[in-house]
Amino acid sequence: MSAKKRFGQNFLHSSRVIEDIISAVAPRQNETILEIGPGTGSLTQLLAERTANLIVIEIDRDLIPLLKKQLPSAVNIINADILDYPIDDLPAPLRVVGNLPYNISTPLLFRLFEYSERLTDMTLMLQAEVVDRMVAAPGSRVYGRLSVMTQYYCQIEKLMTVPASAFTPRPKVESAVARLQPHKTKPAKAENLAVLSKILIQAFGQRRKTIRNSLGGCLNADELRSIDLDPKLRAENLSVENYTDCANFVSRRDQ
């Protein structure tokens, strides 16, 4: 099958990488696993051997006949766009595995976060640069909105890097596999996620400025000090808990 640019397809073919991912996932027969973007089914076939409850969602209708031919009839093959598919309709708890297309990885991650309470874990292949942003700690130059939101919802671990040679066609960048486990108890609880999102967009949209300036439309210097934040700090200096404190202050003040 030829990869389609509009779907951001890069088919994984390295048997070593596939085995490493299967070992990392360690699927069990009684679990329900959702694979996003199975492609030509190289990883899917091994998942199907190890779990009785496998669901795959593939956007490319031309790949559906190939998947049906290769996979056991018990595998639930869905031709749909995961960005639109009602994840609430799938059984929970759910484990997620996927080689995410680079062009939709960030919006797809944010969508999966919305369903984190239904998910046991996620083992995802992404562009290596994206994984580095997800695991970045405060103070890092790549620490940003994605870092904060990922760590708000999940504990994240970078498992391995994957060379471009593991794919057909060969992408221009390296990939990486990350494991995300939704927090049973979040490190901090935002009372209004829309407010948290707005604050993050403002802070990192002007990351070179101090938070006194970048967050000036939400919090003034005295309000920042009241939640133990130095107005001279910059966006990358604030932790997940700090941003949650900002959002909760604004939510309560504006009620």
C-alpha positions as CSV (number, residue, x, y, z in Angstrom):
1,M,0.0,0.0,0.0
2,S,1.2,3.5,-0.8
3,A,1.3,6.0,2.0
4,K,-1.0,9.0,1.7
5,K,0.4,12.4,2.6
6,R,-3.0,13.8,3.6
7,F,-3.2,11.2,6.4
8,G,0.4,11.7,7.4
9,Q,1.1,8.0,6.9
10,N,4.5,6.5,7.7
11,F,4.2,2.7,8.0
12,L,6.3,1.0,10.7
13,H,8.1,-2.0,9.3
14,S,11.0,-2.6,11.7
15,S,10.4,-6.0,13.4
16,R,12.8,-5.0,16.3
17,V,10.9,-1.8,17.0
18,I,7.5,-3.6,16.8
19,E,8.7,-6.2,19.3
20,D,10.0,-3.5,21.6
21,I,6.6,-1.8,21.5
22,I,4.8,-5.0,22.2
23,S,7.1,-5.7,25.1
24,A,6.5,-2.2,26.5
25,V,2.7,-2.6,26.2
26,A,2.7,-6.1,27.6
27,P,-0.9,-6.8,26.5
28,R,-3.0,-9.3,28.4
29,Q,-5.9,-11.4,27.1
30,N,-8.5,-9.8,29.4
31,E,-7.7,-6.2,28.5
32,T,-9.4,-4.0,25.9
33,I,-6.9,-2.3,23.7
34,L,-7.6,0.5,21.2
35,E,-5.0,0.9,18.4
36,I,-5.1,4.3,16.6
37,G,-3.9,4.2,13.1
38,P,-3.0,0.6,12.5
39,G,-1.9,1.3,9.0
40,T,-0.9,-2.0,7.3
41,G,-1.3,-3.9,10.5
42,S,2.3,-4.8,11.4
43,L,1.9,-4.0,15.1
44,T,-1.8,-4.9,15.0
45,Q,-1.2,-8.6,14.2
46,L,0.9,-9.1,17.4
47,L,-1.6,-7.2,19.5
48,A,-4.4,-9.4,18.2
49,E,-2.4,-12.5,19.2
50,R,-2.1,-11.3,22.8
51,T,-5.5,-9.8,23.6
52,A,-9.0,-11.0,22.9
53,N,-10.5,-7.5,22.9
54,L,-8.8,-5.4,20.2
55,I,-10.4,-2.3,18.6
56,V,-8.6,-0.5,15.7
57,I,-9.6,2.8,14.3
58,E,-8.2,3.6,10.8
59,I,-9.1,6.7,8.8
60,D,-8.0,5.4,5.4
61,R,-10.8,3.3,4.0
62,D,-8.4,1.8,1.4
63,L,-6.6,0.0,4.2
64,I,-9.7,-1.6,5.7
65,P,-9.8,-4.6,3.3
66,L,-6.2,-5.4,4.0
67,L,-6.8,-5.2,7.8
68,K,-9.8,-7.5,7.5
69,K,-7.8,-10.0,5.5
70,Q,-4.9,-10.0,7.9
71,L,-6.6,-9.9,11.3
72,P,-8.8,-12.3,13.2
73,S,-12.6,-11.8,12.7
74,A,-12.8,-10.9,16.5
75,V,-10.9,-7.7,15.9
76,N,-13.3,-4.7,15.8
77,I,-12.1,-2.7,12.8
78,I,-13.6,0.8,12.6
79,N,-13.1,3.1,9.6
80,A,-13.3,6.6,11.2
81,D,-11.4,9.7,12.1
82,I,-10.3,9.4,15.7
83,L,-10.6,13.1,16.1
84,D,-14.3,12.8,15.6
85,Y,-15.0,9.3,16.9
86,P,-17.1,9.1,20.1
87,I,-14.6,7.6,22.5
88,D,-17.3,7.4,25.2
89,D,-18.9,4.6,23.1
90,L,-15.9,2.3,23.6
91,P,-15.7,0.0,26.6
92,A,-13.6,1.1,29.7
93,P,-11.1,0.7,31.1
94,L,-9.2,1.1,27.8
95,R,-5.6,0.9,26.9
96,V,-4.5,2.9,23.9
97,V,-1.7,2.2,21.5
98,G,-0.9,4.2,18.4
99,N,1.6,5.5,15.9
100,L,0.2,9.0,15.7
101,P,0.4,11.0,12.5
102,Y,2.6,14.0,13.0
103,N,0.1,16.4,11.5
104,I,-2.6,15.7,14.2
105,S,-0.6,14.5,17.2
106,T,-1.1,17.6,19.4
107,P,-4.9,17.9,18.9
108,L,-5.3,14.2,19.2
109,L,-3.4,14.2,22.5
110,F,-5.6,16.9,23.9
111,R,-8.7,14.9,22.9
112,L,-7.4,11.8,24.6
113,F,-6.7,13.8,27.7
114,E,-10.4,14.6,27.9
115,Y,-11.1,10.9,28.3
116,S,-8.2,10.2,30.7
117,E,-10.5,8.8,33.4
118,R,-11.6,6.0,31.0
119,L,-8.0,5.1,30.1
120,T,-5.6,2.8,31.9
121,D,-2.6,4.0,29.9
122,M,-1.4,5.1,26.4
123,T,1.7,3.9,24.6
124,L,2.2,6.3,21.7
125,M,4.7,6.8,18.9
126,L,5.1,10.5,18.1
127,Q,7.7,12.8,16.6
128,A,10.7,12.8,19.0
129,E,10.5,16.6,19.4
130,V,6.9,16.3,20.6
131,V,7.8,13.7,23.2
132,D,10.7,15.9,24.4
133,R,8.2,18.7,24.9
134,M,5.8,16.4,26.7
135,V,8.4,15.2,29.3
136,A,10.1,18.6,29.7
137,A,10.4,20.0,33.2
138,P,10.0,23.6,34.2
139,G,13.1,25.6,33.2
140,S,13.6,23.7,30.0
141,R,13.6,25.7,26.8
142,V,11.1,23.3,25.3
143,Y,8.8,23.3,28.3
144,G,5.4,24.7,27.2
145,R,1.7,24.4,27.1
146,L,1.9,20.7,25.9
147,S,4.3,19.9,28.8
148,V,1.9,21.4,31.4
149,M,-1.3,19.7,30.0
150,T,0.4,16.3,29.5
151,Q,1.7,16.4,33.1
152,Y,-1.5,17.7,34.5
153,Y,-3.4,14.6,33.2
154,C,-0.7,11.9,33.1
155,Q,2.6,10.6,34.4
156,I,4.8,10.3,31.3
157,E,7.9,8.3,30.5
158,K,9.9,8.4,27.3
159,L,10.6,4.7,26.4
160,M,12.7,4.7,23.3
161,T,13.7,6.6,20.2
162,V,12.9,5.2,16.8
163,P,15.0,6.0,13.7
164,A,13.5,7.2,10.5
165,S,14.7,4.0,8.8
166,A,12.1,2.0,10.8
167,F,9.3,3.5,8.5
168,T,8.2,3.5,4.9
169,P,8.2,6.1,3.6
170,R,11.1,7.4,5.6
171,P,10.1,10.5,7.6
172,K,12.5,13.5,7.8
173,V,12.6,13.3,11.6
174,E,13.1,10.8,14.4
175,S,10.3,9.4,16.4
176,A,9.9,8.3,20.0
177,V,7.6,6.1,22.0
178,A,6.2,7.4,25.2
179,R,4.0,5.8,27.9
180,L,1.4,8.0,29.5
181,Q,-0.5,6.8,32.6
182,P,-3.4,9.0,33.7
183,H,-3.1,10.2,37.3
184,K,-5.4,8.4,39.7
185,T,-5.1,11.6,41.8
186,K,-3.9,14.7,39.9
187,P,-1.0,16.7,41.3
188,A,-3.4,19.7,41.3
189,K,-7.0,20.1,40.3
190,A,-8.1,22.9,38.0
191,E,-11.6,24.1,38.8
192,N,-12.1,25.4,35.3
193,L,-10.1,23.8,32.5
194,A,-11.1,26.5,30.0
195,V,-9.5,29.1,32.3
196,L,-6.3,27.0,32.7
197,S,-6.1,26.7,28.9
198,K,-6.5,30.4,28.4
199,I,-3.8,31.2,31.0
200,L,-1.4,28.7,29.3
201,I,-2.0,30.2,25.9
202,Q,-1.3,33.7,27.2
203,A,1.8,32.7,29.2
204,F,3.5,30.7,26.5
205,G,2.3,32.9,23.6
206,Q,4.6,35.5,25.1
207,R,7.2,33.3,26.8
208,R,10.0,35.8,26.6
209,K,8.1,38.2,28.8
210,T,7.7,38.1,32.5
211,I,4.4,36.7,33.8
212,R,3.6,40.1,35.1
213,N,3.3,41.1,31.4
214,S,2.3,37.9,29.7
215,L,-0.5,37.3,32.2
216,G,-1.4,40.9,32.7
217,G,-4.8,40.4,31.2
218,C,-5.6,37.7,33.8
219,L,-3.7,38.5,36.9
220,N,-1.9,41.7,38.1
221,A,1.4,41.7,40.1
222,D,-0.3,41.8,43.5
223,E,-2.5,38.8,42.6
224,L,0.5,36.8,41.4
225,R,2.2,37.6,44.7
226,S,-0.9,36.5,46.7
227,I,-0.4,33.0,45.2
228,D,3.3,33.0,46.0
229,L,4.5,33.8,42.4
230,D,7.2,36.3,41.7
231,P,5.9,38.5,38.9
232,K,9.4,38.6,37.4
233,L,9.3,34.9,36.6
234,R,8.8,33.7,33.0
235,A,6.3,31.2,31.7
236,E,8.8,28.3,31.6
237,N,9.6,28.8,35.3
238,L,6.1,27.9,36.5
239,S,5.1,24.3,37.5
240,V,1.9,22.5,36.7
241,E,0.7,23.3,40.3
242,N,1.6,27.0,39.8
243,Y,-0.5,27.2,36.6
244,T,-3.4,25.4,38.4
245,D,-3.1,27.9,41.2
246,C,-3.4,30.8,38.7
247,A,-6.4,29.3,37.0
248,N,-8.2,28.6,40.3
249,F,-7.5,32.1,41.5
250,V,-9.0,33.6,38.4
251,S,-12.0,31.2,38.5
252,R,-12.9,32.1,42.1
253,R,-12.3,35.8,41.6
254,D,-14.5,36.0,38.5
255,Q,-17.4,34.0,39.9
